[in-house]
Amino acid sequence: MADEILLTQEGYDKLEAERDELVSVRRKEVSERLKEAISYGDLSENAEYDAAKNEQAELEERIHKLETMMRNARIIKDEEMTGDQVNVGLQVEVKDEDTGEMMEFIIVGSTEADPFAEPAKIANDSLVGQHLLGKKIGETVEIIVPDGTLHYTIEAIKKKD
């Protein structure tokens, strides 16, 4: 059995929307391109046909992947996000004890991670995410990363804006 995938409701909705778009719109577009390529005749030397078949295979693979992720998803419910400790779906404000810099993260499932978002969405199974999970306001965590050691103190935990 595949591993459980933690998702916020927002993350699940995005997966569902992408799957719906691929199934209802892109599948028809690729099918039309395939029909057009077949109409050109001789399939043995038909580059358009080969390209359309490859596109169709990639599309079906992505649809299958999305459906598998959705089947294995566990949606983090609002009542699970009490805010008394760091959990998936919550926004965490930390202070870097080495630089004094304040940072905000939203802890999400790995499929939703986006380190360039504002605030950064970090995966629950990343090094930083793993060390922050379950911690409470005022606790300091030491995280050994490839660039050295981080020392973060949790300043605030809240439901994301």
C-alpha positions as CSV (number, residue, x, y, z in Angstrom):
1,M,0.0,0.0,0.0
2,A,1.2,3.5,-0.8
3,D,2.3,5.9,1.9
4,E,-0.3,8.3,3.4
5,I,0.0,11.8,2.1
6,L,-0.8,14.6,4.5
7,L,-2.6,17.5,2.8
8,T,-4.4,20.6,3.9
9,Q,-7.9,21.0,2.4
10,E,-6.4,23.7,0.1
11,G,-3.8,21.3,-1.1
12,Y,-6.3,18.5,-1.8
13,D,-8.5,21.0,-3.7
14,K,-5.6,22.0,-5.9
15,L,-4.8,18.4,-6.7
16,E,-8.5,17.7,-7.5
17,A,-8.7,20.8,-9.8
18,E,-5.6,19.8,-11.7
19,R,-6.9,16.3,-12.2
20,D,-10.3,17.6,-13.3
21,E,-8.6,20.0,-15.8
22,L,-6.4,17.2,-17.2
23,V,-9.4,14.8,-17.5
24,S,-12.0,17.1,-18.9
25,V,-9.9,19.5,-21.1
26,R,-6.4,18.2,-21.8
27,R,-7.5,14.7,-22.6
28,K,-9.8,15.9,-25.3
29,E,-7.1,18.2,-26.7
30,V,-4.6,15.3,-26.9
31,S,-7.2,13.1,-28.4
32,E,-7.9,15.6,-31.2
33,R,-4.2,15.9,-31.9
34,L,-4.0,12.2,-32.1
35,K,-6.9,11.9,-34.6
36,E,-5.4,14.7,-36.7
37,A,-2.0,12.9,-36.8
38,I,-3.6,9.6,-37.7
39,S,-5.4,11.4,-40.6
40,Y,-2.0,12.2,-42.2
41,G,-1.6,8.5,-43.0
42,D,1.5,6.3,-42.7
43,L,2.1,6.0,-39.0
44,S,5.5,4.5,-39.3
45,E,7.1,7.9,-40.2
46,N,4.6,10.3,-38.6
47,A,6.3,12.6,-36.2
48,E,3.0,14.3,-35.2
49,Y,1.6,10.9,-34.3
50,D,4.6,9.9,-32.2
51,A,4.5,13.3,-30.4
52,A,0.8,13.0,-29.7
53,K,1.2,9.4,-28.4
54,N,4.0,10.5,-26.1
55,E,1.9,13.5,-24.9
56,Q,-1.0,11.1,-24.2
57,A,1.2,8.7,-22.2
58,E,2.6,11.6,-20.1
59,L,-0.9,13.0,-19.5
60,E,-2.3,9.6,-18.4
61,E,0.7,9.1,-16.1
62,R,0.1,12.5,-14.5
63,I,-3.6,11.8,-14.1
64,H,-2.8,8.4,-12.5
65,K,-0.3,10.0,-10.1
66,L,-2.8,12.7,-9.0
67,E,-5.5,10.1,-8.5
68,T,-3.1,7.9,-6.4
69,M,-2.1,10.9,-4.3
70,M,-5.8,11.8,-3.7
71,R,-6.7,8.2,-2.8
72,N,-3.8,8.1,-0.2
73,A,-4.4,11.6,1.1
74,R,-5.2,12.4,4.7
75,I,-6.7,15.8,5.0
76,I,-5.7,17.7,8.1
77,K,-8.9,18.9,9.6
78,D,-9.3,22.3,11.3
79,E,-10.0,20.8,14.7
80,E,-6.6,19.0,14.5
81,M,-4.9,22.5,14.2
82,T,-5.4,23.8,17.7
83,G,-2.3,26.1,17.6
84,D,-0.9,24.9,20.9
85,Q,1.8,23.0,19.1
86,V,3.3,23.0,15.5
87,N,1.3,20.8,13.2
88,V,0.6,20.4,9.4
89,G,-1.5,23.3,8.2
90,L,-0.3,25.8,10.8
91,Q,1.8,28.9,10.3
92,V,4.9,29.1,12.6
93,E,7.0,32.2,13.4
94,V,10.5,31.4,14.4
95,K,13.5,33.4,15.5
96,D,16.9,32.3,14.2
97,E,19.0,32.5,17.4
98,D,22.2,32.9,15.4
99,T,21.2,35.9,13.3
100,G,18.2,37.3,15.2
101,E,16.1,37.1,12.0
102,M,12.4,36.3,12.3
103,M,10.9,33.9,9.7
104,E,7.5,32.5,9.0
105,F,6.7,29.0,7.7
106,I,3.6,27.1,6.9
107,I,3.9,23.4,7.6
108,V,2.4,21.4,4.7
109,G,2.4,17.9,3.3
110,S,5.3,17.2,0.9
111,T,3.2,17.6,-2.2
112,E,2.3,21.2,-1.3
113,A,5.7,22.4,-0.4
114,D,6.8,25.7,-1.9
115,P,9.9,27.3,-0.3
116,F,9.5,30.4,-2.5
117,A,5.9,31.2,-1.4
118,E,5.4,34.0,1.1
119,P,5.4,32.7,3.8
120,A,7.4,29.7,2.7
121,K,5.5,26.4,2.7
122,I,7.8,23.7,4.1
123,A,7.1,20.0,4.0
124,N,6.4,18.2,7.2
125,D,9.0,15.6,6.2
126,S,11.8,18.1,5.5
127,L,14.6,18.5,8.0
128,V,13.2,21.8,9.3
129,G,9.6,20.5,9.2
130,Q,10.4,17.3,11.1
131,H,12.1,19.2,13.9
132,L,9.4,21.8,14.3
133,L,6.5,19.4,14.4
134,G,5.0,18.9,17.9
135,K,7.0,21.8,19.4
136,K,5.4,24.6,21.4
137,I,5.9,28.3,21.7
138,G,9.1,29.2,23.5
139,E,10.9,25.9,22.6
140,T,14.2,26.1,20.8
141,V,15.1,23.4,18.2
142,E,18.5,22.5,16.9
143,I,18.4,21.4,13.3
144,I,21.5,20.0,11.6
145,V,21.4,20.8,7.9
146,P,24.0,20.4,5.1
147,D,25.1,24.1,5.6
148,G,25.6,23.7,9.4
149,T,23.3,23.9,12.4
150,L,20.2,26.0,12.8
151,H,18.8,27.2,16.1
152,Y,15.2,28.3,15.9
153,T,13.0,29.4,18.8
154,I,9.3,29.2,18.2
155,E,7.7,32.6,18.7
156,A,4.2,32.1,17.5
157,I,1.9,29.3,16.1
158,K,-1.3,30.3,14.3
159,K,-3.7,29.1,11.7
160,K,-2.5,30.4,8.3
161,D,-3.8,33.8,7.2
